[in-house]
Amino acid sequence: GVYNTNTGIGDISLNSAYHIILPNPEHKIKHKLFVGAGIKLPTGNCNVKKDHTRLEFDIQCGTGSYDGFFYANYIIISNHLGFSINANYKVNGENKFNEKVNNSTSNFASLFYKVNIKTVTLYPLIQANYEYTKGLEINHELDYVSGVNSLLLGPGLDIYYKRISINTLWQFSAYEEIYPNELQLAGKYRDWE
């Protein structure tokens, strides 16, 4: 029966990547591999209050912590069919309220097909996404129900026109570790450009 909302600027991330393998345009099978690292800065407000009470951690605009992350991405494509795999690992810091999200991993693999229509390129795809973290610690006590251990599957579509891209993805829960009397994830819809 409680409904809370919060809007604002979130945490900013800065990252850099290095290409280990670059695609050769003369080869029929093209592939690339890059690795990267970055830092998330606590630019979002993590102390939003309603009626003089601080909102729960999961609806704050920011985490209030400095976090580091590492990632690798490998893509291979032949003709119009391609495969991509991405691995991410995040090391999370603690904020001034003694809150910390445990280190986390988010990995995905996708199978895609490239379709050129004049100046537009479409990539219909199927993606699997695995996410894991033990959850939120407050004063070094783990909130077990905040943990995530889930596998999501679903279709998506990436659209490219010149330097503009629109990406959509609908994911259904294929596996999720759920604690008794807790909500289950039905799915996710992501849309960004």
C-alpha positions as CSV (number, residue, x, y, z in Angstrom):
1,G,0.0,0.0,0.0
2,V,3.0,2.4,-0.1
3,Y,4.0,4.1,-3.3
4,N,7.3,6.1,-3.4
5,T,8.9,7.8,-6.4
6,N,12.2,9.5,-6.9
7,T,13.7,11.2,-9.9
8,G,17.0,12.9,-10.5
9,I,20.5,12.6,-11.9
10,G,22.2,9.2,-11.1
11,D,25.8,8.2,-10.7
12,I,28.1,8.9,-13.6
13,S,30.5,6.2,-14.9
14,L,33.8,6.8,-16.8
15,N,35.4,3.9,-18.6
16,S,38.1,3.1,-21.1
17,A,38.7,0.1,-23.3
18,Y,41.6,-1.4,-25.2
19,H,41.1,-3.5,-28.4
20,I,43.2,-6.7,-28.3
21,I,41.8,-8.1,-31.6
22,L,40.6,-5.8,-34.4
23,P,38.4,-7.1,-37.2
24,N,40.2,-7.5,-40.6
25,P,37.8,-6.2,-43.3
26,E,39.4,-8.6,-45.9
27,H,38.5,-11.7,-43.9
28,K,35.1,-13.5,-44.4
29,I,34.9,-14.2,-40.6
30,K,35.4,-11.0,-38.6
31,H,36.0,-10.9,-34.9
32,K,37.1,-8.4,-32.2
33,L,38.0,-8.5,-28.6
34,F,38.3,-5.6,-26.2
35,V,38.8,-5.3,-22.5
36,G,38.1,-2.3,-20.3
37,A,37.9,-0.8,-16.9
38,G,36.1,2.1,-15.3
39,I,34.9,3.9,-12.2
40,K,31.5,4.9,-11.0
41,L,31.4,8.3,-9.2
42,P,28.9,9.1,-6.5
43,T,27.3,12.0,-8.4
44,G,23.7,11.0,-7.7
45,N,21.9,12.0,-4.5
46,C,21.8,9.1,-2.0
47,N,20.1,11.0,0.7
48,V,16.7,11.8,-0.7
49,K,14.0,12.1,2.1
50,K,10.3,12.1,2.2
51,D,8.6,13.5,5.3
52,H,12.0,13.8,7.0
53,T,12.7,10.1,6.5
54,R,15.4,8.9,4.1
55,L,14.0,6.7,1.2
56,E,15.2,3.1,0.9
57,F,18.5,2.5,-0.7
58,D,17.1,0.9,-3.9
59,I,15.1,4.0,-4.9
60,Q,17.8,6.6,-4.3
61,C,19.2,8.3,-7.4
62,G,22.7,7.3,-6.4
63,T,24.6,4.8,-4.3
64,G,26.9,7.3,-2.6
65,S,29.9,5.1,-3.2
66,Y,32.9,5.0,-5.5
67,D,32.8,1.7,-7.5
68,G,35.2,0.1,-10.0
69,F,34.3,-2.2,-12.8
70,F,36.1,-4.4,-15.4
71,Y,34.7,-5.9,-18.6
72,A,35.6,-7.9,-21.7
73,N,33.6,-8.2,-24.9
74,Y,34.2,-10.6,-27.8
75,I,32.2,-10.5,-31.1
76,I,32.4,-12.7,-34.1
77,I,30.4,-12.3,-37.3
78,S,30.4,-14.2,-40.6
79,N,28.2,-12.9,-43.5
80,H,25.3,-11.5,-41.5
81,L,25.2,-13.9,-38.6
82,G,27.1,-13.0,-35.4
83,F,27.7,-13.9,-31.8
84,S,28.7,-11.6,-28.9
85,I,29.7,-12.4,-25.3
86,N,30.3,-9.8,-22.6
87,A,31.6,-10.3,-19.1
88,N,31.4,-7.6,-16.4
89,Y,32.6,-7.6,-12.8
90,K,31.9,-4.7,-10.4
91,V,33.7,-3.9,-7.2
92,N,31.4,-1.8,-5.0
93,G,32.4,0.7,-2.3
94,E,30.6,1.7,0.9
95,N,28.7,5.0,1.3
96,K,28.5,7.3,4.4
97,F,25.4,5.4,5.7
98,N,27.5,2.2,5.9
99,E,25.6,0.7,2.9
100,K,27.3,-1.4,0.3
101,V,26.1,-3.6,-2.5
102,N,28.3,-6.7,-2.6
103,N,30.5,-7.1,-5.6
104,S,28.5,-8.2,-8.6
105,T,28.8,-9.8,-12.0
106,S,26.6,-9.2,-15.1
107,N,27.2,-11.3,-18.2
108,F,25.4,-11.7,-21.4
109,A,25.6,-13.6,-24.7
110,S,23.6,-12.8,-27.8
111,L,23.1,-14.3,-31.2
112,F,22.3,-11.7,-33.9
113,Y,21.6,-11.2,-37.6
114,K,22.6,-8.1,-39.6
115,V,20.0,-6.7,-42.0
116,N,20.9,-3.6,-44.2
117,I,17.9,-1.6,-45.5
118,K,19.3,1.4,-47.4
119,T,20.9,3.6,-44.8
120,V,19.5,1.7,-41.8
121,T,21.0,-1.4,-40.2
122,L,18.9,-3.7,-38.1
123,Y,20.2,-6.4,-35.7
124,P,17.4,-8.7,-34.5
125,L,18.8,-10.8,-31.7
126,I,18.3,-13.3,-28.9
127,Q,20.1,-12.6,-25.7
128,A,20.8,-14.5,-22.4
129,N,21.8,-12.3,-19.4
130,Y,23.1,-13.6,-16.1
131,E,23.3,-11.3,-13.0
132,Y,24.6,-12.2,-9.5
133,T,25.3,-10.3,-6.3
134,K,24.8,-11.4,-2.7
135,G,22.9,-8.2,-2.1
136,L,23.0,-5.1,0.0
137,E,24.9,-4.9,3.3
138,I,23.8,-2.3,5.9
139,N,26.3,-1.9,8.8
140,H,28.0,-5.0,7.6
141,E,24.8,-7.1,7.9
142,L,23.6,-8.7,4.7
143,D,20.0,-8.1,3.6
144,Y,19.5,-11.6,2.1
145,V,16.3,-10.7,0.1
146,S,18.3,-8.0,-1.8
147,G,20.5,-10.6,-3.5
148,V,20.2,-11.3,-7.2
149,N,20.9,-14.6,-8.9
150,S,19.0,-14.7,-12.1
151,L,19.2,-15.8,-15.8
152,L,17.0,-13.8,-18.3
153,L,16.4,-14.8,-21.9
154,G,14.7,-12.8,-24.7
155,P,14.5,-11.1,-28.0
156,G,15.7,-7.7,-28.9
157,L,16.3,-5.3,-31.8
158,D,19.1,-2.8,-32.4
159,I,18.6,-0.1,-35.0
160,Y,21.5,2.0,-36.4
161,Y,21.2,5.1,-38.6
162,K,24.5,7.0,-39.2
163,R,25.7,7.7,-35.6
164,I,22.3,7.2,-33.9
165,S,21.3,3.9,-32.4
166,I,18.1,2.6,-30.7
167,N,18.3,-0.6,-28.7
168,T,15.3,-2.5,-27.3
169,L,15.4,-5.8,-25.4
170,W,12.6,-7.8,-23.7
171,Q,13.8,-10.5,-21.3
172,F,11.9,-13.2,-19.5
173,S,13.0,-14.9,-16.3
174,A,14.5,-18.3,-17.1
175,Y,15.9,-18.9,-13.6
176,E,15.8,-16.8,-10.4
177,E,16.7,-17.6,-6.9
178,I,13.8,-16.4,-4.8
179,Y,13.4,-16.2,-1.0
180,P,10.1,-17.2,0.6
181,N,7.3,-14.6,0.4
182,E,9.4,-12.4,-2.0
183,L,8.4,-11.1,-5.4
184,Q,9.5,-12.9,-8.5
185,L,10.8,-11.1,-11.6
186,A,8.4,-11.6,-14.5
187,G,10.7,-9.9,-17.0
188,K,12.5,-6.7,-18.1
189,Y,12.0,-4.3,-20.9
190,R,15.0,-2.1,-21.8
191,D,14.9,0.7,-24.3
192,W,17.8,3.1,-24.8
193,E,19.6,5.1,-27.5
